[in-house]
Amino acid sequence: MNELALNLDTYPAYVYDLPGLADHVTSIRAALGSTELFYAAKANPDAEILRALAPHIDGIEVSSGGELAHVRETLPDKPLAFGGPGKTPEELRLALTADRIHVESPNELKNLAALGPANILLRANLPLDTPNAALAMSGPFGMDEDALNECARLLAGNRHLTLRGVHAHLASGLDARTMLDLARQIAGWALPWLKTQGVDDPELNVGGGMAVDYASPSSLFDWQVYGAGLASIPSRVRIEPGRAVTAYHGWYVTDVLDVKTTRGETYVILRGGTHHLRTPVTKGHDQPFTCLTATGQESPATLVGQLCTPKDVFARDVLVPPLAPGDIIAFAMAGAYAWNISHHDFLMHPKPTFHYLR
Ligand SMILES: *Cc1c(COP(=O)(O)O)cnc(C)c1O
């Protein structure tokens, strides 16, 4: 990575390590046994990333008509699961071409029933314990037990729609044991319920949300523990992680434009900004980084971008070697929810270039 990052013609740039990503997903795949692995495209839908993942995953989870069209074009043969709240009539029509549709409400089910045959999972919003979650996905997502029962009644008289199972993505940022406990709680509710609905060979999609620790890049989610535990759930089980798959194999590389000390605080001003890498702002963390060109006695500084807002901070009060204009910094863990969630057009600076280790 460093060699490529140091020899770029222009900064800022995104660098993706495709062989590293393939190794990572291979080890996830191995730990999962018979559990199906779908990748949540919204974490990073870059076509090269999708192609690097493709041989190692069972399918892709898409959450909009745009993602569906993009993934279909990039990987025409991969099974798709289509989810997401507020699907438009056009999206529901497109969703009919997916292998599974995650239905979010009784209204959506009625609209879908009018369109044609589909295999569906009902998205459940169950009152389960999600201690230490970074983000609890309650609110508008999925259905409570009353709405699920209403869906069951609607499905009873319908010849187009085939109920295959239950989908639940209840929280994110959980460690393997907590995720496993959650999956067991979901199964404990969903399997008897699906049996009552007469579903043979029930499917459970227990979602994504595996923890990624930006403060400790080397502590990875324990896929072994999770995979071994999921194997004891007596049904077809599918997961759809995003962040924990791609976060580790992307870097945002840029150069120092200015260094200054104002009222006792030292700021390192970098080309680009959080309009390219919004992750540290949305997550409220210091983005991990390495200084590729400088060494020496470290002292505290705040790494900022070129935006005219005090929120444009990559990392606050972190230790850096002596830096000068031209030095190069690579922000790590920029492979998920990074470029694609950022507000690119704010201030109209040039966009980064994209590079791939192959
Ligand atoms: C965002 C999302 C995912 C992926 O979550 P990660 O935290 O990236 O693993 C999976 N399923 C659903 C329904 C989602 O909304």
The ligand as an ORCA input file, in Angstrom:
! r2SCAN-3c Opt
* xyz 0 1
  C     -26.667     -1.102      6.908
  C     -27.291     -2.426      6.926
  C     -26.502     -3.582      6.921
  C     -24.998     -3.550      7.032
  O     -24.616     -3.050      8.267
  P     -23.047     -3.001      8.670
  O     -23.039     -2.261      9.959
  O     -22.344     -2.280      7.578
  O     -22.585     -4.407      8.796
  C     -27.138     -4.804      6.842
  N     -28.480     -4.878      6.772
  C     -29.272     -3.788      6.791
  C     -30.727     -3.946      6.711
  C     -28.711     -2.536      6.861
  O     -29.498     -1.445      6.898
*
